[in-house]
Amino acid sequence: MNEVRLSTTPVLQRPRHLLGIEPLTAEQITFILDQAKPFQEFQRHPLKKLATLRGKTVALAFFEPSTRTRISFATAAARLGADTMNLQAESSSLKKGESLIDTVWTLEAMRPDGIVIRHSASGAPEFIARRLEIPVLNAGDGTHEHPTQALLDALTIRDRKGRLEGLNVTILGDILHSRVARSNIHLLSRFGARLTLCGPAMWIPKELECLAPNIRRVSRIEEAMQDADVVMVLRVQSERINEPPISMDDYILRYQLNSDRLRGAKPNAIVLHPGPIIRGLEIDPAVADGPQSCILEQVTNGLAVRMALLFHLVSDAPPDAPHPAKESSA
Amino acid sequence: MILITGGRVLDPASGTDAISDVLIDGNRIARVGPGISAPDAEVLNASGSIVAPGFIDLHCHLREPGQEISETIETGTRAAVAGGFTAVCCMPNTQPVNDNAAVTRSIVDRAATAAHARVWPIGAASVGSKGEALAEIAGMQDAGIVAVSDDGRPIATAKLMRQVMEYCGSLGLPVIDHCEDHSLAAGGVMREGPRSIRLGLKGIPAASESICVGRDVEIAALTGARLHIAHFSTRASLDYVRTAKAKGLAVTCEVTPHHFTLIDEDVVYDTTYKMNPPLASRHDRDALLEGLADGTVDAIATDHAPHHPASKDVEFDRAPFGVTGFETAIALALSELVHTKRISLMRLVELFTAGPGRVLGIERKLAAKSPADITIFSPEHKWTFRAADSASRSRNTPFDGRDFRGAPTATIVAGRIVYRRPAAAATA
């Protein structure tokens, strides 16, 4: 059996896949963030192209609509010199009834060196990782995990706060259905964060407390803001099936992050949002565009984190090779 | 003639527990007792094994007609006899649905030529199991059904349930219900709880089952008819059944080996763990163990639900519900219930014979003139289950590769040895 989890792989040995944050240790997460650091600088370089992955091909298999994550991975691959193969749900033979595994085997037959997968079914990346020889990177699966989002959030927090350890982090919104929230809960709890989950009661079920230590659930946003170092706002997903929708007016009334409510957090608190934001719904424009907002930094950091992961998982370079961005950027 | 020698005869119907011989003549049992001499008989040495009345499975899916890619009456009953079952009750969710006498007759006729075990069909309660009009229940009864059910889904409404129970009460047929409140369960793929939250899989709350059990028990009280709760999985459901029994209502229930063996925390992204009802919490599973031990549970049933490998080799969300179960049922019951000292061997035999027999109103015992349906099993035989070697056409089991202590040794249906464990048979 192939080992599919990163967790049993020593830090400096190249792991096979990135399926989620849950299997990672704090050391492994720190290693990835450290690797991403030089790639952050690199985004400001006038010539944004490395030869690190020249000749390598990364398959981007997006079985669920995605704009920002897909473009971020495609750009990260391009800036490392890799070529990409694109599969989008709308244009694929999935519409013709082909199964996931047949689609993935077809992609594999074109000999990519790694595959990035976004899928609406939780566990789909693990499903294909068990059957493929090449590295699999999870770009979001169902309501399970979105590990690269949590890593770019962590990089953003570490830049602004200087550390991840011991922060008070409040997550606002539909936690139950959020893969971003799950990955962030796993990641931040590795560093001893105190997590406050806030939203309408049916979106913050008690079982969420089992995900990690130091989780509390709060239904009043004013209470959730107290002492927060970081406020993560989740998008309100209106496309949920099988769930009776709640009143959006109610949501705005009770849970929208506006300037008044943000004043209840620590004065230097930062605001994160995985995007796409819906202005005036979960977040007030004054907050989204305000000085505490990190929303656009998150996007840039997404490139750095994804470059680090592609470099780490797809390249043939030995683990102790010099960092490509340090090497090239003069 | 067949002479079974030296086995430990366990018969819950008579309370017999003794080393004894059993002589079979034709399709009937001729004699049961020590030291039987029958020079012309074929001898089956059962020393070290248990000799029991033929095991009955109240709940399985043979997929014929219509889904022969997953199973047939021939392959399904071959797996059943390899698991020690001499009679199996097949659910009506075939294609077409067994909701009329013609389909029932086709199953009975096919079984007469192809089956290795007795096949007792269960008819649909409503036309197409759609929950609207009553099916041709009396016609199916004449053709050979032993119960009715809309299994795979609950009997849709309380009103329909009342009508079905009143009608079946007058016909003397038990009504078997798959209890699930669809509005609560819809879209769910595993039991709601910490594990479903962690895996990001949509949960089915435990209450979706017990709400429906509660409804059915109320209707059993209203109608006085016989109600059998299929494959229940929660403590709240058990409590409803226990209370109903205490009130003297004609309510019975079954549990499956996978539900008393596994729990929701065992679920991984492997579709062999996807079944309905889903694997329950430890708290609920422990209630099943209590009910099995204290007599509240009437039967162990497999809910053998074969699915072709291609249909299960998909994302968890997209896979059909169901696991195969014939060949692992006895071994799981021995491992989880008897070897752990939760129940006696006699109680185990009851759960597979007299218990399901009572539900159907069919008696099976080891006594002269009784049908020669006999299950012989070793409580000690060590073996490893290999799904690839299964007689079933399907492989959807979470127990592939599991080591077991205890296995069927031989299965006799109507005086014919239909299964003998290869090689190491009967060794303890």
Interface residues (C-beta under 8 A of the other chain):
Chain A: E22 S99 L100 I101 H119 S120 A121 S122 G123 A124 E126 F127 D141 G142 T143 H144 E145 L176 R179 R182 P205 E207 L208 C210 L211 I241 N242
Chain B: A186 G187 E192 G193 P194 S196 I197 R198 L199 G200 L201 K202 Y269 A310 D313 V314 E315 F316 D317 R318
